[in-house]
Structure formats: structure tokens, C-alpha cells
């Protein structure tokens, strides 16, 4: 029984080499020292999951395009949202919280509260930063051996 409980706390690796990049990403998540087993357990035990995404780097001067995805639970998001609303009422009024605008002293002073509020979010946050000079490696005719090198591929069965 303990083995089943421990297995529910772990990221399940995609063991399908034919999926190429998805397998590489899954293994990277599994090997991450930042992966919190209690968050995985929370996600697996939740009857409903929420997913949010954000994208950056589309402007001409950016070297990277960044895509971030957050998967969390309704319970975790509710706690975060309550605290977020309190922070907005206490100081941001009509402003939006934005990392791009942290030169604004009001936003900068609010940042620690927002970061503490994110502790309510049980789940997984993953960001992908793709160098625009290498974006061609992620096209429809993707070949993992060219994009990542042979050493990153899982062994063929």
C-alpha cells in the first residue's frame, strides 16, 4: 500500500520514444529537484484541474519566446485568489501586477505579498524559453536527433 501511495506522489514519465520532444520534457520534469511530491499528490487527488498560460517574447527585441503553464487545483487557486483580491484592494487599486512594470514603486511594494500568495497554489508550473535563433527546431518536421543530439534520446527498445 505504501508503494501505491508513493507512486501517486511522483511524476509519471512518458516512456514512448516515438513522442520525441514530449518524452524529453517529461523526463526533465521528473528529474527536476524543484518538483514537489505533495503538489503532484494534490493534482492527482483533485476532481478538477485548472490550467493557466502566459506567453512572452513576441516583441522584436526579445531573444527568447517564453511560454509558461500552470496546472493547479480549484482549492489551491481559491486561496490564492482571495489573497490576490486583498492585495489589489490594499494597494494596487486600478493597476495590474506586472513584472514589466516593477519600476512602479506601488507594484514593487506589492510583489512580496503576491509571491507569498502563490504558496497557496499546489500544482506544477513549467516555463519554456526558446531561443528565437533555434525555433526552427520545433517545426512540424521535428527530428529530435537534430534538435537535441543523440545523447538526449531515450534508448530504443
C-alpha angles and dihedrals in degrees: 000000000000090000091055091050092049091047089055089057095057134081110252110229119224103239097193114109091189088070089066110181094026089058092048091051092047091052091048090053091048092050094047114118088209094063108116113211093205089059091053089049090050091052093048093048095048118097090208132035130198123211126197129181138192131187133201143167099060092126118099098248096054118105094198136043109216127200119184127190128190122193114188143150129264090242093051093046092049092058091047093047093052091052092044091054091049091052092049092050092046099052123342098062103169097357123103121225107248133163089212090061101046089121083081106093093215092056092043092054090049094052098086091053092051092048090050090049090056088066085077090066111093107190145065128305117189129176128192119203112191120191105233089224089062099040090107087072090070098057129121091269091058117166111186094203089062097039100045107012127248094276091069096054119098114243115270115247 
